[in-house]
Amino acid sequence: MSIPNTTSYSSISQQSSILYTTAQRQGDKDTQEDFVDHYQDECFVVTDGYSGLPNGATASELACQTSIWGYKHIRQRPFYWADKSKLMHRIFRSTNIALWQKRREKGYENGLASTLAVVIIGAHKMWVGTVGDTGIYLFREGLIDVMTPLDMDEQGRLTNALGVRRYGLVPHQNIEKLLSGDSILIASDGVMNAISEDELRTVFEVAGETEQSLSFAIDHLLETARANGSTENMTACLIKKRL
């Protein structure tokens, strides 16, 4: 669950080689509209409320909670566990419906929407899904790969989000091998809009193989974004497959 201002969390799973850390800063906004959560070392989620509609914080929190709930429960069905792409699509569908139905409640008639980025980690593969402008980036052997397109137009405006329409939502998805030494970053637009590719590469390069080095790297990422002028809510989750 997200906490306003600066907060971070890191952990090494005792049952795998996955290391991960998260960090947030609230920026100049009155409320933190980014949320980040994870289930063990298997599923990682970052959401960001759409500022073009009211109730951004509510939308983001609901999207974050519902997607984690969806992963924990939907995966128990063998059909979805055998096909992670279908599992990912169902998580996004369930989360989208949850936001759409929230409109029926008093005070939410004018709508609410959120971005959603999900990473599912397997033993040898990763599955990623996004809707909106929260990005997922893979760092491998010195190269940075943007794992899914961002839903933005040429003016930088958001073109898709959860909660905007009831049916027809199709998330961007990607499947990639998970190799020792891989680093995966999930970051909201408040971070990435203020970071250059070279600065991002530096963050990945200093991530290291320990809790301390990973926490240093993600704190450096957010500090760099702020130094570059970002006044937005900022959230990032950094995942590392140790050597």
C-alpha positions in Angstrom: 0.0 0.0 0.0 1.4 3.4 -0.9 2.3 6.0 1.7 2.6 9.8 1.0 5.9 11.5 0.6 9.1 9.4 0.5 8.9 5.7 1.3 10.7 2.6 0.2 10.6 -1.1 0.7 13.0 -3.9 -0.4 13.3 -7.6 0.1 15.1 -10.7 -1.1 12.8 -13.7 -1.4 14.1 -16.6 0.7 12.8 -19.1 -1.9 14.2 -17.6 -5.1 16.8 -15.4 -6.6 14.4 -12.4 -7.0 15.4 -9.1 -5.4 13.0 -6.2 -5.4 12.5 -2.7 -4.0 9.9 0.1 -4.4 9.9 3.8 -3.7 7.5 6.8 -3.9 7.5 10.6 -3.6 4.4 12.6 -3.5 5.6 15.7 -5.3 3.7 19.0 -5.2 0.2 17.4 -5.4 -2.2 17.4 -2.5 -2.7 13.7 -2.7 -0.6 10.7 -3.7 -2.4 9.2 -6.7 0.2 6.5 -7.4 0.0 3.1 -5.7 2.4 0.1 -5.7 2.0 -3.4 -4.4 3.3 -6.9 -4.9 2.4 -10.5 -4.0 5.5 -12.3 -2.7 8.1 -12.2 -5.4 5.6 -13.3 -8.2 3.4 -10.3 -9.1 4.2 -6.6 -9.1 1.8 -3.7 -9.7 2.0 0.0 -10.2 -1.0 2.2 -10.8 -1.5 6.0 -11.4 -4.8 7.8 -11.1 -5.9 9.7 -14.2 -5.9 13.4 -13.4 -8.3 14.2 -16.2 -11.1 12.8 -14.0 -11.9 13.2 -10.3 -11.2 10.6 -7.7 -7.7 9.8 -9.0 -6.4 8.4 -5.7 -9.5 6.2 -5.3 -9.2 4.9 -8.8 -5.5 4.1 -8.4 -5.9 2.4 -5.1 -8.8 0.3 -6.3 -6.9 -0.7 -9.4 -3.9 -1.7 -7.4 -5.9 -3.7 -4.8 -8.1 -5.4 -7.4 -5.2 -6.5 -9.7 -3.3 -8.1 -6.8 -6.5 -9.7 -5.6 -7.1 -10.9 -9.2 -3.7 -12.5 -9.5 -4.0 -14.3 -6.2 -7.4 -15.7 -7.0 -7.6 -16.1 -10.7 -4.3 -18.0 -10.9 -5.9 -20.8 -8.8 -7.9 -21.9 -11.8 -5.7 -24.3 -13.8 -6.9 -22.8 -17.2 -5.4 -19.4 -16.3 -2.3 -20.7 -14.5 -1.4 -22.7 -17.6 -1.7 -19.7 -19.9 -0.3 -16.6 -18.2 -1.3 -14.3 -21.1 -5.0 -15.2 -20.5 -4.3 -14.7 -16.7 -3.0 -11.3 -17.4 -5.9 -10.3 -19.7 -8.4 -11.5 -17.0 -6.6 -9.4 -14.3 -7.0 -6.3 -16.5 -10.6 -7.1 -17.3 -11.6 -7.7 -13.7 -9.8 -4.5 -12.6 -11.4 -2.4 -15.4 -14.9 -3.7 -14.4 -14.2 -2.8 -10.7 -13.5 0.8 -11.6 -16.4 1.0 -14.0 -18.8 -0.3 -11.4 -17.5 2.2 -8.9 -19.3 4.9 -10.9 -22.6 3.6 -9.5 -21.7 4.7 -6.0 -22.6 8.2 -4.7 -19.8 10.7 -5.3 -18.3 8.8 -8.3 -20.9 9.6 -10.9 -18.4 11.8 -12.9 -16.1 8.8 -13.4 -12.7 7.6 -12.3 -9.8 6.0 -14.2 -6.3 4.7 -13.6 -3.3 3.3 -15.4 -2.1 -0.2 -14.6 1.2 -2.0 -15.1 1.6 -5.6 -14.1 4.7 -7.9 -14.1 4.3 -11.6 -13.4 7.6 -13.4 -12.6 8.1 -17.1 -13.4 11.0 -19.4 -12.9 12.4 -18.7 -16.4 9.9 -16.2 -18.0 8.2 -12.9 -17.3 4.8 -11.7 -18.4 4.0 -8.0 -18.5 0.9 -6.0 -19.2 0.1 -2.3 -19.3 -2.7 0.2 -20.0 -1.8 3.8 -19.8 1.5 5.6 -19.5 3.1 3.7 -16.6 6.0 2.0 -18.3 7.9 -1.3 -17.9 11.6 -1.4 -18.9 14.0 -4.3 -19.2 17.7 -3.9 -18.7 19.9 -6.7 -20.1 23.6 -6.7 -21.0 23.7 -2.9 -21.2 20.6 -2.5 -23.3 17.2 -1.0 -22.3 14.1 -2.4 -23.8 10.7 -0.7 -23.5 8.5 -3.8 -23.0 5.1 -2.3 -24.0 4.0 0.8 -25.8 2.8 3.8 -23.8 -0.8 4.9 -24.4 0.1 8.5 -25.2 -0.6 10.8 -28.2 2.0 13.2 -29.8 1.2 15.9 -27.2 1.9 13.5 -24.4 -1.8 13.1 -23.4 -3.1 9.8 -22.0 -5.1 7.9 -24.6 -6.3 4.9 -22.7 -6.9 3.9 -19.1 -8.9 1.5 -16.9 -12.5 2.6 -16.0 -13.1 4.7 -19.1 -15.3 2.1 -20.7 -16.9 -1.1 -19.6 -16.1 -3.4 -22.5 -13.3 -3.7 -25.1 -10.3 -3.0 -23.0 -7.2 -4.7 -24.5 -3.9 -4.4 -22.5 -0.6 -4.3 -24.1 1.2 -7.6 -23.3 4.7 -9.0 -23.7 6.4 -12.3 -22.8 10.1 -12.5 -22.3 12.7 -14.9 -21.0 13.9 -14.1 -17.5 17.7 -14.4 -17.4 20.1 -14.1 -14.5 21.2 -10.5 -14.2 18.0 -9.0 -15.7 16.6 -5.9 -14.2 12.9 -4.8 -14.6 11.7 -1.3 -13.8 8.0 -0.3 -13.5 7.7 3.5 -13.2 5.0 6.1 -13.4 5.1 9.0 -15.8 6.1 11.3 -13.0 9.4 9.5 -13.0 10.0 8.7 -16.6 9.0 12.1 -18.1 12.0 13.6 -16.2 14.6 10.9 -16.9 16.9 10.5 -19.9 18.0 7.2 -21.3 21.6 7.7 -20.0 20.3 8.5 -16.6 18.1 5.4 -16.6 21.0 3.3 -17.7 23.1 4.6 -14.8 20.3 3.5 -12.4 20.3 0.0 -13.8 24.1 -0.2 -13.7 24.3 0.6 -10.0 21.4 -1.7 -9.0 23.9 -4.4 -7.9 23.0 -7.7 -6.2 22.0 -6.6 -2.7 19.1 -4.9 -0.9 21.2 -1.9 -0.2 22.4 -1.4 -3.7 19.0 -1.8 -5.2 17.5 0.6 -2.7 20.2 3.1 -3.5 19.5 2.8 -7.2 15.8 3.4 -7.0 16.2 6.3 -4.6 18.8 7.8 -7.0 16.2 7.4 -9.8 13.6 9.4 -8.0 16.1 12.0 -6.8 17.3 12.5 -10.3 13.8 12.9 -11.6 13.1 15.5 -8.9 16.4 17.3 -9.7 15.4 17.4 -13.3 12.2 19.3 -12.4 9.5 16.6 -11.8 6.9 17.9 -9.4 4.5 15.0 -10.0 3.7 12.0 -7.9 6.5 9.5 -8.5 6.5 5.7 -8.0 8.9 3.0 -9.1 9.4 -0.7 -8.5 12.8 -2.3 -9.4 13.1 -6.0 -9.7 16.4 -7.9 -10.2 17.1 -11.5 -11.1 20.3 -12.2 -9.3 23.2 -13.9 -10.8 
